[in-house]
Amino acid sequence: MPSALPDGDAAPADGSLPGSALASVGDRPLGFYVHVPFCTVRCGYCDFNTYTASELGGGVSRGTYADSAVEEIRLARKVLGAAEAPVGTVFFGGGTPTLLPPRDLTRIVTAIDEEFGLAPGAEVTTESNPDSVTAGDLERLRAGGINRISFGMQSAVPHVLAVLDRTHDPARVPQVVDWARQAGFDEVSLDLIYGTPGESLADWQASLDSALACAPDHLSAYALIVEEGTALARRIRRGEVPMTDDDDLADKYLAADEALDRAGLGWYEVSNWSCSRETRCRHNELYWTGADWWGVGPGAHSHVGGVRWWNVKHPAAYAGRISAGVSPAHARETLDTETRRVERVLLEVRLRDGLPVEVLDEDGRAALAVQAEDGLVEPAPLEQGRVVLTLRGRLLADAVVRGLLS
């Protein structure tokens, strides 16, 4: 089952925020994340807050989920006040958002537009599994204002998909990408996972080749993380499949970066590549640069003006609070200046645009000098006051961050 929510301070029943957080609403970019917690099956590696029909139990209906989400959006407008705050990005994640009918997803987009206004050129993304949409669904999603789609491809190799408990036919991926293009989506992204137990380097190269044959505008490639409590972790513990190997993960990352660069997709975050600056995922950039976002749905996290909060986890508890007119927030925390600085280092050092050197403290700058000598950061940006990782630095990004914060 999904991991537990973190501890925090009690959140007020009306969802109200401190005046210090509200004072800057509209000064920074604002986005909405909408969590759709439904899946047809639970993938063996997944510890996200998602539920199959058998796990939901009574009192929860997919059919009424959009109603609850719209009510939370109305709550967000009340909490954030009358300040002008047009929404630049909307992202439907999950779970599998496209298990909901297109009319439900587009109704949520409409509610955000009605309450806040969508900024000109707003990026509106939905995730989708390749087997959870039809050509007609994609046409309706596009007509309803969703202009970017991210397909969970994960692999093109059947035995790798089987270990991940992914149920789609690899041949379905180019088909849904073609449907999305025909429907008029501005951008199409593909998600891949590398390092699955039993995946060879040749398997991974086949997945890269298959993904690039679809000519995506954007591609994410994530190393498999084996989370405690998942079915995959239990299989590894029983010796049914091997544990992931760091050297194997490094080889596959290098293969990905080489193939993607050759195809004209440049890295802009350690695990993300795009055709251009315009096709970067602006919603994710909002997270990585500490902007504001409101998370709608069970277990969704939000951040506004240095206050971070998270909703109750189970869909039944979430729906119950919404129907009672109570904020679904479970708990929250106020980030102090040092915590916000540390989080900037953690996130911005992973970006191609880099981290301003001025964010580092004295010890961090001393460590940076050593990392520069070790070839972990690019020399030219460093001379201009920004920390940008080399390819070797990207492979060792976690160690770089630890050094800068030690």
C-alpha positions, -999 to 999 in steps of 0.1 A, spaced: 0 0 0 11 36 -5 34 52 21 21 71 50 17 109 51 44 129 69 38 144 103 32 181 106 13 208 124 -25 207 125 -42 223 95 -72 246 102 -106 233 92 -112 262 68 -79 258 51 -68 293 59 -32 303 54 -10 328 74 -10 364 61 27 360 53 20 333 28 -9 352 12 10 384 9 29 372 -21 1 354 -40 3 364 -76 39 375 -74 52 340 -82 39 315 -109 9 295 -97 0 260 -108 -26 233 -100 -18 197 -95 -48 174 -96 -43 139 -82 -65 112 -97 -60 82 -74 -75 54 -95 -57 26 -113 -70 -6 -130 -42 -26 -115 -14 -18 -90 20 -19 -105 45 -39 -85 70 -10 -81 45 17 -73 41 32 -38 21 63 -50 -13 71 -33 -34 51 -58 -61 25 -54 -77 -2 -75 -114 -9 -73 -108 -37 -48 -87 -15 -26 -111 14 -25 -139 -2 -4 -173 15 0 -181 51 0 -159 61 -29 -170 66 -65 -150 76 -96 -183 91 -108 -183 118 -81 -146 125 -80 -147 155 -103 -174 171 -81 -151 169 -51 -122 182 -71 -142 212 -83 -152 220 -47 -116 220 -36 -108 244 -64 -135 267 -51 -120 264 -16 -86 274 -31 -101 306 -44 -116 314 -10 -83 307 8 -61 326 -16 -83 356 -16 -91 380 -44 -55 386 -55 -51 383 -93 -33 349 -97 -37 335 -132 -28 298 -134 1 290 -157 1 253 -154 -23 224 -146 -11 188 -143 -33 158 -139 -13 130 -122 -21 97 -105 -29 70 -106 -43 70 -141 -61 103 -148 -76 91 -181 -96 64 -163 -119 93 -156 -141 103 -186 -127 132 -206 -157 154 -196 -146 151 -159 -110 161 -165 -121 190 -188 -147 201 -162 -119 204 -137 -99 226 -161 -130 248 -166 -134 252 -129 -98 264 -125 -103 288 -154 -135 301 -139 -121 306 -104 -86 319 -112 -83 323 -150 -58 304 -171 -29 325 -182 -24 330 -219 -6 299 -233 -12 279 -201 3 244 -201 -24 218 -192 -11 183 -190 -25 149 -183 -7 117 -176 -21 86 -194 -14 50 -197 -12 39 -233 -41 14 -228 -64 39 -210 -74 62 -239 -90 59 -273 -86 83 -303 -120 97 -294 -109 103 -258 -79 123 -269 -100 144 -292 -124 153 -264 -95 160 -240 -79 184 -265 -112 201 -273 -117 206 -235 -84 225 -231 -58 199 -223 -29 206 -246 -1 184 -233 0 146 -227 25 123 -210 22 86 -218 36 61 -193 55 40 -218 81 27 -192 96 1 -216 92 -14 -250 102 -49 -240 75 -73 -229 94 -92 -202 105 -58 -186 69 -46 -186 58 -79 -170 82 -74 -141 68 -39 -136 32 -53 -138 25 -29 -167 -4 -43 -188 -2 -24 -221 10 -38 -254 43 -20 -264 28 -16 -299 1 6 -284 26 34 -277 32 46 -312 -5 43 -319 -16 66 -290 12 91 -299 -2 92 -334 -37 97 -321 -25 125 -298 -8 143 -328 -40 139 -349 -60 153 -320 -39 184 -320 -19 182 -287 8 208 -286 33 185 -269 36 148 -264 59 133 -237 70 98 -229 80 83 -196 106 56 -193 120 36 -164 155 20 -165 171 -6 -142 142 -30 -139 154 -64 -126 162 -86 -156 165 -56 -181 197 -59 -202 215 -29 -217 202 -41 -251 166 -41 -237 171 -5 -225 185 5 -259 155 -11 -276 132 10 -254 151 42 -262 150 34 -299 113 27 -298 105 59 -278 126 80 -301 109 65 -332 77 82 -319 95 116 -321 83 129 -287 87 166 -277 98 156 -242 111 124 -225 116 115 -189 138 86 -179 139 76 -143 160 50 -125 138 24 -109 137 29 -71 126 -1 -51 104 12 -24 98 -7 8 63 -22 11 58 -27 -26 53 -60 -43 86 -57 -62 105 -52 -30 90 -83 -16 99 -103 -48 135 -91 -45 136 -100 -8 124 -135 -16 151 -138 -43 127 -141 -72 143 -112 -91 177 -95 -86 182 -62 -69 190 -31 -91 227 -24 -95 242 11 -94 268 4 -121 240 -9 -144 219 22 -137 249 45 -146 255 27 -179 218 30 -188 218 67 -179 248 73 -201 231 54 -230 200 74 -226 218 108 -226 238 98 -257 208 86 -276 186 115 -267 212 141 -274 218 125 -308 181 127 -315 180 164 -306 166 162 -271 187 181 -245 187 175 -208 172 203 -187 169 184 -154 188 153 -145 160 129 -155 143 150 -182 151 159 -218 132 182 -243 134 193 -279 137 230 -268 132 253 -239 96 257 -251 89 220 -247 102 217 -212 75 207 -186 67 240 -171 47 225 -143 76 205 -131 99 236 -134 74 253 -110 82 226 -84 119 227 -89 121 265 -86 100 269 -55 69 286 -70 33 282 -58 10 253 -65 -22 240 -51 -26 202 -50 -61 189 -54 -72 154 -44 -64 128 -18 -28 129 -6 -20 159 -28 7 183 -16 5 221 -19 29 250 -14 21 287 -12 45 314 1 66 291 22 37 271 37 34 235 26 5 212 33 -9 178 23 -44 164 21 -59 134 38 -48 102 20 -78 80 14 -103 90 -13 -132 82 11 -118 105 38 -111 132 12 -147 130 -2 -161 131 33 -143 163 42 -152 180 9 -189 171 13 -189 184 49 -174 218 37 -142 212 56 -107 216 42 -92 182 31 -58 193 45 -43 167 69 -14 187 82 11 215 72 45 230 79 59 265 76 94 265 60 120 286 76 146 305 57 173 278 61 149 250 50 140 269 19 177 275 11 185 238 15 156 229 -7 168 253 -34 202 235 -34 185 201 -35 164 210 -65 181 237 -85 215 219 -87 197 193 -108 187 218 -134 206 227 -166 199 264 -158 218 257 -126 220 270 -90 232 305 -82 265 302 -62 252 329 -39 227 304 -24 255 283 -9 270 290 25 307 293 32 311 255 36 292 248 5 314 272 -16 345 254 -2 330 221 -13 321 235 -47 358 243 -53 367 207 -48 339 195 -70 350 218 -98 385 202 -96 369 168 -97 350 177 -129 316 175 -114 305 210 -124 309 229 -156 336 256 -155 321 282 -178 288 286 -159 307 286 -126 327 316 -137 293 333 -143 281 324 -108 260 293 -115 265 257 -105 257 234 -135 265 197 -134 287 180 -159 276 146 -173 297 129 -146 282 153 -120 247 142 -131 256 106 -124 268 117 -89 241 144 -83 231 131 -49 268 131 -37 273 166 -52 243 179 -32 255 162 0 288 179 -4 273 213 -10 252 210 22 277 193 45 
